[in-house]
Amino acid sequence: MPGPGDTPAADLTIAQLRRLMTARLAAGGVETPELDARLLLAHALGCPPGELLSHGAAPAAPDILAAAEAVLARRLAGEPVARIFGHKEFWSLTFRLSPDTLVPRPDTETLVEAALSLFPDRAAPLRILDLGAGTGAILAALLSERPAATGIAVDRSENAARTARDNLEANDLADRASVLVADWGTALAGGFDLVVSNPPYITEDEMAGLAVDVRLHDPRLALVAGADGLTAYRIIAADLPRLLKPGGAAVLELGAGQELAVADLVQAAGLGLLGPARADLGGIPRALCARWPGAAHPPADEKRLGTFEGNG
């Protein structure tokens, strides 16, 4: 672990080891070296990150040094911390990862927030469909907030579907959820109050420029959607009128710069937009909400995207 001029390994304390790990991560170009060093060292010690300081004066035993070196090498090779740990927290729930699932991102919580705002009644017996469910994080978050709701998680990958099923069970939601291996919504009859999706939206050309932790460690099937990044949106938008019940809503996660294009697809399918896309914490339009009217008088808040200033 130590480099030339550093404290000999036999004399290292946990606090010194943490500083050395931080320095190596910084030298390796990791964006958050202090945070990553804290998380990785706590993982090597088998303690919560919040307890790391209490171990600062303790000697770094050889087994701890070996464990720290192993996880540090993986992080320096570009593997995300969540992949190293094998799990990720999302919406205060914990989700196991697999090679066929994306790592749930904080930006996707914007989609959950938007969906919940459309259905504020916690007691509503909603039927929810999550297309391209991956870990099942979106559906699980919604079910955890709406205890009378039921849902179906769909993914094209059998391994991803298995992971979603395990995560729903681990979060005590399996009794209200089903998991299906299918090509988007084609195997379902419809009648849903809410359809949510974080589909692939990266273009073929963008793939090569993605960060190493995404490009080498996230599944391509969950990332790339054709030459323009809109292939999945075209399929989903065209099927929403069949999948949604009258008055039902859809919430779609967007990639940067995709709001207008996806809005056009949704409106062409006959849905009304519920305002501009909700922005994530970085200010990027992230969650597009739309409603299938199914009635002569759609809700008054439905407007075309072009009527909103600042979009385009």
N, C-alpha and C positions, 0 to 999 in steps of 0.2 A: 504493500500500500504506500508507504512513504517513498518520496523521491530523494535525490541527492541533497544532503544538508538538512533533511527533515529529522524529526525525533525518531530514534530507532523504534521498530515495531514493538519490541518487548517493553518499552517504557511508555507507550501511547496510552492516554486516557481517552474516554469516550468523547469528551469535549474536543480534544486535539484531533481525534479521528474525524469528527464532524467537520472541523475546519479544513482538514486535508481533502476530504471528499468534496467540499464546496469549491476549493481551489481547482481541483481536477475537473469538475463539471464546468466551471467558468472557463477554464482553458480549452475545454472541448466544445465550447460554443453553445452550451445549454442555456436557454433563456432565463430560467429561474433556478440558478445553482443552489442558493441557500435553502429554498423550499424543498427542492428535490433531494438534497443531501439529508435534510431532516427526516423526510418521509422514508427514504431508503435505509438510513441508519436505524430508525425505529423499527422498520420491517426486519432488518437483520437481528436486532435485539429481541424482537417479539414483544414489543411494548407499544402502547398508544403513543403517537407523536407528542402529545401533550405532556407525557411523562419523561421525555428524553432529557430535559434539563436536570432532573433529579438523579440521573445516572452519570452526569458530566465528569465527576472526579473518579469514577470507577475505572479500573484498568480494562483495556480492550483485549480480552482473552483471544487466543489464537483462533478459536472457532468463530468468534465475532468478526475478527479481521478477515477470515476467509469468506464468510457470508457477505460482509460489506463489499469486498472486492468483486464477488460474483455479480451482485446486483448493480454495482457501479459500472462494471464492464458492459452489462446489457444496456444501461442507460446511455453510456457514451457511444454505443453502437446505434443509437437512435430509437431504441424501443421505449415506448411511453411508460411512465410509472404505473399507470393502471394495468397495462399488459403484464408488467413484471409481477404485480400483485395478483392479477387474475380476476379483479373485481373493480367496480366503480360505483360511487354513490351518485344518485340522481334523485332529486325531489325528496331528500332525506330517507331514501330507500337504497338498499344495496343490491347490485346486479352483478352476477357472474358473467364474465366475458368468455367468448370462444373465438377461434380464428375466423368464423363466418359472421361475426357481429362487429358493428362499429362500437367504439367507446362512447357511451352517452356523454353529450357535451352540455355545458351550462346553457348555451344558446338555445338548445331545444326546449328548455324549461319555458321559453317564451311561447312556444306552441301550446304547452299545457296551460299556461296562464290564460291565453286567448280562448282556448276551448272551454275552460271553466267559467270564463266571463259570459259566454253565450248561454250557459245553463247554470244559473246561480242557485237553483233550488237543490239543496243537498239530498232531498228525499225523492227526487225525480227518478223514475224507473227507466233510465236511458238504456238504449242498445247502442253500443259503441263498436266501431270497426277500425282496427289499426292495420293499415296496409304497408307492408315492408317493415314488420315489427322489430326485427333484430333481437335485441335483448329482452324486448317486451316492456321497456322502460316507460314509454309514453302511455300505453294502456294501463300499466300498473299504477302510475301516478294518478291517472284519472279515476280509476276504480277506488283508489285509496281516499280520494276526496268526495266521491259520490257513492255512498254505501249501498244504495238501492240499484245501482247500475250493473249491467252485465256487458261482456265484451267478447270479441273474437279477434285474435291476433293472427295475421297471415304473413307468411314469408315464403319466398321461392326456394330458399335453402333449407333442407331438412335439418341440418345441424343447427342453424340459427333458430328454427322453430322449436327444436328440442331445448335449446338454451332458454328461449322465452318461456316455455312451459315450466322449466325448472325454476326460473326466477319468479314466476307468478305463484308457484307453489311455496317457494321459500318466503315470500312476502304475504303468505296467508290469503291469497286472492284466487286460488285455483278453483274454488267452488263457484266463482262468478265469471270465469273466463274459459274460453276454449282456444286451442291453437290449431291452425290449419296450414298444411303445406300446399300452396297453390300459386298460380300466376295472377297476382293482384286479386281483383274481386271476382274473377270469372267463375269461380265455383260456388258463389253465394247468390241467394235469391233477392236480397235487398231488405228494405224495411228498417233501415238504421236511422236513429236520431242524429248520430254524429259519426262522421268519417274523418279520421286523422291519418296523416302520413308524413314521414320524413324520407322521401324517396331519394334515389341517387340523382345528383344534379351536376356533377363535374363533367366537363367536356373531355373528349379524347386528348385534345391538345394541352389542356390544363394539367393532365395527370402527371406529366414529366416534371412539372414545376412545383408539385406539392412538397410540403415538408417531409423529411425522411420518416418521421414517426407515423405519418399518414400513408405515404406512398408505399412503404415497405411492410407496414404492419396492419393496415386496415384492408378488408376484403374488397377487391376490385368490383365485384358484383354489386356491392352496396354504395359504390362511389360514382362510377362512370355511367352516363346516360346518353350515349351517342355523340355525334359531332357538335351538337349545340346544347347539350345538357338538358334537353326538354323531353326526351323520349318517354320517360316515366310519367311526366305530367300530362302528356297527350293521352296516354292510356287511362290514367286515373280520371282526368277531367271528363272524358267522353263517357265514362261509366257511372259518374256520380248521379245523374238523374235516375238511373235504374236502382242504384244502391240506397239512395236516401228516401225516406218517407216524406210526404208533403210537410214543408216547414223544417225539414232536417237541415243540418249544417255540416260544412266541411272546413277543416283547418289544415292547410298545407305548409310545411316548412319550405323556405326559399333559400337559394343560394344568393350571394351578393349580385345585385344587378338584374335579377330575374323577375322582379315584381310585375312589370308591365306585360312581359311575355306570358307569364303564367296567368295573370288576370285576364288576358285576352282569351286564353284557352278555356278558362272557367266560364267566362261570360258567353263564349260561343256555344257552350254546352247548355246554356239556358239558366244558369245560376246568377243570382244577384250578389254583388260584393257588399260586405258589411264594413265599408270604410277602407282606408288604406291599410296596408299590412302593418301589424304590430312590430315595432322595432325591438331588437335585443339590446343588451346593455352597451354594446359598441355603437349603437345607432343605426345598425343595418336592418332594413325591412326584412323580417324573419318569418312571420306567421300570417299567411293570407287567409282570411275568413270569408266564406260565401254561404248562401242559403239557397236551397231548392224550394221555390215558392209553392208549387203544386196547388195554387189557389189563384183566384182572380185578382186578389189584392195582396201582393207581397208586402212584407214589413216596410214601414216608412223609412227605416235607416239604410235601406239598400240603394246604393248609388253606383254609377259607373266610376271607375278609377280616375278617369280623366277630369272629373269634376273637383278633385281634391288638389289643392296647391301643393307644390313640393314633390310631386311624383313625376318621374320621367327623367 
